[in-house]
């Protein structure tokens, strides 16, 4: 399966409400740090966008500002309980928004099933490589 097919697979997974998107970075000392990327999606210009939830320490965001390279794993444990049909994305951090329409959309998405929780930053990434998981 080529990168374009896998990018389509990533889009398909991310369109499901049951998908889980995990963003992994490393600290300056090499310690792995992982958080959920809220309401992640592949944008029309093939970038990855998603939210950082309030109260998750901000360590991943600090790591991204220090080193822009990260890994994202997209799985759907509901329709694929053995998690054999996921997608891994190698990404480069492009920046973050702390307000705006897209941040509001992400917060609304989270609030619909997790009342009282909100997204504090919208993170944007360039997709460097897509591979099967």
Order of alpha helices (4+ residues) and beta strands (2+ residues): alpha-beta-beta-beta-beta-alpha-beta-beta-alpha-beta
